[in-house]
Amino acid sequence: MKKDEKQALHEKTVVQLQQLLEEVQKELVQARLALHANKLEDTSKVYRLRKNLARIKTILTIKNKEVDQELKQE
């Protein structure tokens, strides 16, 4: 994932990130099934999807903490 793509993730809303999270999870499941069936040509795809999944979850956690702090301040 390039730097611009990482920054684009930070600019997305929580709802958009949750939708993206679901998509990446589905894609990861499909890639793992293809890997075990020896039909996956690019074996590093599973690794990249796992990293992207972790990035999305991290950004979601950060955004949720920011919202919680804003609510506590009010």
C-alpha positions in Angstrom: 0.0 0.0 0.0 1.4 3.3 -1.0 1.6 6.4 1.1 -1.2 8.1 -0.7 -3.5 5.1 -0.2 -2.7 5.1 3.5 -3.5 8.8 3.8 -6.8 8.2 1.9 -7.8 5.6 4.5 -7.4 8.3 7.3 -9.7 10.6 5.4 -12.5 8.1 5.2 -15.4 8.1 7.6 -16.1 5.4 10.1 -18.9 4.0 8.0 -16.8 3.8 4.9 -14.0 2.1 6.8 -16.4 -0.5 8.2 -17.6 -1.2 4.7 -14.1 -1.5 3.5 -13.2 -3.8 6.4 -16.0 -6.2 5.4 -14.9 -6.2 1.8 -11.3 -6.9 2.8 -12.3 -9.7 5.2 -14.4 -11.4 2.4 -11.5 -11.0 0.0 -9.1 -12.5 2.5 -11.3 -15.5 3.0 -11.5 -16.1 -0.7 -7.7 -15.7 -1.0 -7.1 -18.2 1.7 -9.5 -20.8 0.1 -7.7 -20.3 -3.2 -4.3 -20.7 -1.5 -5.3 -24.0 0.0 -6.7 -25.2 -3.3 -3.5 -24.2 -5.0 -5.3 -21.8 -7.3 -3.8 -18.6 -6.0 -1.0 -17.4 -8.3 0.1 -14.5 -6.1 0.7 -16.1 -2.7 1.7 -12.7 -1.1 -1.9 -11.5 -1.6 -2.9 -13.1 1.7 -0.1 -11.3 3.5 -1.0 -7.9 1.9 -4.7 -8.4 2.7 -3.9 -9.2 6.4 -1.8 -6.0 6.6 -4.5 -3.9 5.0 -7.0 -5.4 7.4 -4.8 -4.5 10.3 -4.4 -0.9 9.0 -8.1 -0.5 8.7 -8.8 -1.8 12.2 -6.1 0.5 13.6 -7.6 3.5 11.9 -11.1 2.6 13.1 -9.8 2.3 16.7 -8.1 5.7 16.5 -11.3 7.3 15.1 -13.5 5.6 17.8 -11.2 6.9 20.5 -11.3 10.4 19.1 -15.1 10.3 19.1 -15.2 9.0 22.7 -12.9 11.8 23.9 -15.0 14.4 22.2 -18.1 13.0 23.9 -16.4 12.9 27.3 -15.3 16.6 26.9 -18.9 17.7 26.3 
